[in-house]
Structures are given as structure tokens and as C-alpha cells.
Amino acid sequence: MALPELDLTGLSYAEAAVLACVSTLRMEGALESVAEEVGAVEPLRTVGRGVRTVFAGHLGGERDVATAAKGLSANWRIDQEIADTHPLAPFWMAGVRVGFFAFLSVQAAGEERLRECFEQGREAAGLWPRGVSAGSVGSLLELEVARQEESLRVVRRAGVGGLRELAEEDRRLFRRVTASS
């Protein structure tokens, strides 16, 4: 399947940074659905708290540096929580790598970094071993592409503030569709 190339031109630093956080939270939802199975519930929660404080900072709120640092540290170690032989190991490790882009967004955002984030999200979603049922899409990869496109539409239409609700909605959607597949 040929994936659409996303037009990321003209995005501000803040827009790219927030979009990286949204992508990370979306993937967190999918990872949540298997965290208990792989024995990494608490590390994933720590990552999530870190991403949320980075996200809040990009949206003009307060960023708790200690929480962000703990999240980054947990993200760095979390792939060690799963055995290489586990059937979901490729998905898990690729999904965890999406998290680095949210933490990197504090210092290095922009079109190229966001492109890498979106590509990593697509790679991880493409490794989901089962189909999903979400409207007209039948795979996590198709859903990831659709949500990337939607997040870009929202940012261009409503700015970064419009992504706050979308991020949580996407996280719940990804958790639901991966848990039920």
C-alpha cells in the first residue's frame, strides 16, 4: 500500500512540537492495550506523565521538568521490559521509539523532526500483527495515517489548542482498537 506523503511545510516550531506529542499519546494508547501483557504498565504510565507535561508546556501551561525527565528516562528503558521473543516485541519497541520525539520536541522540533516522528508512528503501526476495526480502516497503519492527516487539518484550522482534545480522543481510540483486535 502506497502511503500518502504528508505536507508538513509551513508548520511553526510549536505546531511541530505539539504534533509530535499528539503522535506519542496516540501510540501510547496502543501500547497501553498490551502493557500488562508485557509487564510494563508502570513504566508506560511514567512515560505518559512525562509526555503530558511536555505537551502542556507546548500549549502554554507549566512543564514539570522532573516529571519530563522521569518520563524520558522510563522511555529510554522501557523496551527492556519485553523479551525479544515476545510476539509483540517488534511493535512494542517501535511504538516506544515514537515517545522520544515528544521529549525531543522540547529542544528540537520542526518539519524534519516531525516527519521522522510520523514515519516512526507509521512503522510502529505497521508492525501491529492484527487487523483493527475503526470505521473504514482495517489496520493500525491505515488508522495512524488517517489520524496524522486529521491532526494536521486540526492544527491548520484551529491551531495547537485544537489538538488538546484530539490527543486524548486518539489515545482512547488506539487503546480500544488494539485491545479489541
N, C-alpha and C positions, 0 to 999 in steps of 0.2 A: 504494500500500500504506500503510495507516494504521499508524504505528509506535506501540508501546506507550509510555505515559508511565511513566517510572521513578520509584519512590518513594524520594526521597533524604532524607526527613525523619529527624531523629534521629541523623544521622551526626556524629561528632565532627570537629573540625578535622583531626586526624591521619588519620582514616579517609578524609575527602575528599581530603586531600593525597596519600595513598598511592594511592587510586583514580585520581587524575589521572596519577600516574607510570605505573601499570599501563596506562592507556589509551594513553599516549605510547609505551610499549615495544611494545604490540600494533601500533600504527600503524608504528613503526619497522620491524617485521618485514615489513610490506607494502612499505614504502619500500626496504628492503634488496633486495628482489627486482628492483627496477628501477634501483638506484643506479648500477650500472656503465653501464647504457644511457644514463643522463642525465649521466654524468661527475661524480658526486658521492659516490663511495664514502668517501673520507677525511673530508669534512665531516660526512657522516651518522654515521660512527664517532665523531667528536668529540662530536656531539650525544648519541649513545648513552652515551658515557662520562660526560658531564655529567648526564644523566638518572639514570644508575645511582648516582652519588654523592648526588644529591638524594634518591633513593629510599632508599638506605642510611641517610641521616640521619634520614628519617622513621621508619625501622624501629629507630632507637636506635643505629645504627652511626655511624661517623665520616663526616662530609661534607667532602670536599676542595673548599674554596671556589674555588681556582684552576681545578680541573677543571670545576666547575659553571659558572664564568664563561666559560671557553673554549667549553663546550657551548652556553651561551646565545648567545654571540657567533656561533658557527657556525650555530645555528638561525636567527638573525636574517639571515644572509647566504645561506643555502643555497638559497632559492628563486631566487636569481640564477644558479644553476648550470644551470638548464634554460631553453631557449628557449621563449618563449610559443607558438611554432608547433608544438612537440613534441606528439604526440597524448596523452601522459600528463601534460602540464603542469597541467591543472586538478586532477587527482588529487594530483600531487606537491605543489603549492603548498598545497592544503587539508590534506594529510597533515602537512606541515611545521608548519602552524599549531597542530596538536594539541600539538606539543612545547612551545609556550610555556606551556601550563597546568602542566606538570611544573615548569618553572622558576619560574612564578608561585606555585606551592604553598609555596615557602619563606616567603613573606610574606603571601600572600592565598589562603587555601583556604576551604572552606565549601560549603554546599549550592549557592548560586548559581554560584560559580566552577566547581564540579564539573558542574553542569547545562550550563554553557557548553562545558566540555571534552567531555562526552558528545555534545552537539549537533554540535560541530566534528568529532568522530570519525565520527559518522553522516554528516555532509556529505561528508567525505573518502571514506568507504567507498562512498557512493552515486555517487561520480564514477569509481569503478573501472570501466573500459569493457568488461570481460569477465566472464562468469559464473565461478563457482568451484564446486568440488565439495568439500563438507565436511559429511558426514552428510546431514541433511535440508535443508540450506540450499543455495541455488543462486546467491547473490550475496554480495559482500563486505559489503554493507549488512545483510543478514539475519544474517550471521555476527557483525558488530560488535554488533548489538543483543543477540544471544544471549550474547555474551561480556561485555557490560556487565551484563546481568542476572545472569550467573554470578558475576561479581566482587562484585556487591552481596550475593548469597547467601553467598559465602565470608566476606566481611567481617562480616556479621551473625551468622554461625555460629561463625567461628573467630578473628575479629579481624584486625588488619592483618598479623600474622605469617603468616596463611594465604595472603596474596597473593604472597609471595616466589616460590613455585614456580609459581603460576598465571601470573604476569607472564612468566616465561621460556617457559612452555608456550604461552601465547598468541602471543608474538613468533615462535616457531618455526612455529606453525600458520599465522599470517598470511603469513609468508615462503613457506611451502610452497604454500599455495593460490593465492597470486598468481603465484608462479614457474611453476606448472603450468597456469595458465589462458591 
